[in-house]
Amino acid sequence: MTTTLTKVLYTAVATSAGGRAGRAVSSDGLLDVNIAPPKELSGPGGATNPEQLFAAGYSACFLSALKHVAGLQKIAVPADATATASVGIGPVATGFGLNARMVVNLPGMDPAVAQKLVDTAHQVCPYSNATRGNIDVVIELA
């Protein structure tokens, strides 16, 4: 099922040159990173890679979605809350694919309340919506 936006609130633009051995720059210049394959993929390492960028974006977005749904329910999110995304890459029948794991840490929060927030955030987060049904995603509470 394709998600169709009723209104675009923001559009990010980035240009990459060199693929997995190159550089990516956002249109506003705030993101400007060298990209290199990690040693685990027979690369030189020493620079970020697309999987790290995806993990950073997904974890930041997921935690923001969690804070959003908590705010709607008047629930305080611990100041030291974290979301840690792991993004794996590997072969699939048609080339390569990804998987993701999100571990959410909400220190001091009642586990039942925390789990409901995590479950709701997974329905709200744009990255979760983009990956749902496309790649294996595991979301868990630490």
N, C-alpha and C positions, 0 to 999 in steps of 0.2 A: 504494500500500500504506500503510495506516495503522499508525503505531507505537503500541502499547498499553503503557503503563507497568505493570510488575508491582508497583511500590511508588513512591509519591510521596515524595521526600526533602525537598522544599522547594517552596513555591508563592509566587511574587511576585505582588503585587497593586498595580495602579496605576489611577488614575482620571484621565481626560482630560475637559476641558471646553473647548468652543470649536473642537474639531477641529484643523486645521492652523493655526489662528490662535487659540491659547488657551494652556492650561497643563496640565501633567501632574504628578501628585503620587503618590508611592508610599504605601502604607498605613502605613509606619513613618515617613514624613516625610523620609527621607534623600534621596530624589529629589524635587525640586521645581523644575521648569523651565518657562520660558515657551517656547512653540512658535510659530514663524512660518514661512510659506513662504519659501524662498530667493528672491533676486532672479531667478534663472534660471527660476523658475516664476511670474514676475510678482508675487512677494510683496515685502514690505518688507525681508526679511532681518533681521539684528540679533538673532536668537534661534536656538536649535537647531531641528532639524526631525526628523521620524520617521526619515528615511534616515540621518542622523548617529547617532541613538540605536541604530538597528539595526547600523550599522557598528561602533560602540563595543562593543556587546554581542557581536557575532560575533567581532571580533578578540580581545577579552579571553578569551572562551570557547575559541576555537581555540588560543590560546597555552597556556591551562591544559590542554587536551586533549593538546597536544603534550608538555608537561612530564609529564603523567600517563603517557603511553605510553613516554616516555624513561625515567622512573623505574622502570617495570616491567622495562625492558630493561637497567637499571643504566647508562644513558648520561647523562652530564652535559650539560645544556643551558647554553649560554653565558649569563652573567648579563645581557648586553646584547641578548639575543634579542628580536625584535619580530615582531608580526603586524599588518599594515596592511590593513584592509578598505575597499573602495570599494563603495558601494551606489548603483546607478543606478535612476532611475525614468523611465518613458516609457509611451506609449500601446500598448495591445494591443487586440485585436478587441473585448473585453468591457469595456474601461475603461482601467485602468492596471496596469502590472506592474513588477517589480523584476528587477535582475540584480546579481550580486556578483562581486568579484574579491578574492582574499586573496593578499597577498605576504608570505612568511615569510622573515625574515632571521636566520640562525644563524651569526654571524661565527666564523670559524676552524674550523668543523665540516667534516669530510670530506663533500663533496657527495653521495656515494652514501648515506652514513648519514643525512644530513639529509633527503634525498628520501624515504627509507623512513619516517622519523619523520613527515614531512608527510603522506605518503599514509595512514599508519595513523591519525594524528590526524584526518584528514578522515573516516574511518570511525567514529571515537569521538565527535567533537564533536556535542553536541545541535543546534547551529545547522546544521551540515552535514547532519545527519540530517533536520532539519525542511525544509531547502531542496531536498534531493536529489530530482530528478524534478519539482520544482515551478517552479524558476527556473534560469536559466543561471548556473552558478557556475564560476569558474576559480580554481584554487589553484596557486600557483607559488612556487618557491624563488628568492629574490633572489640 
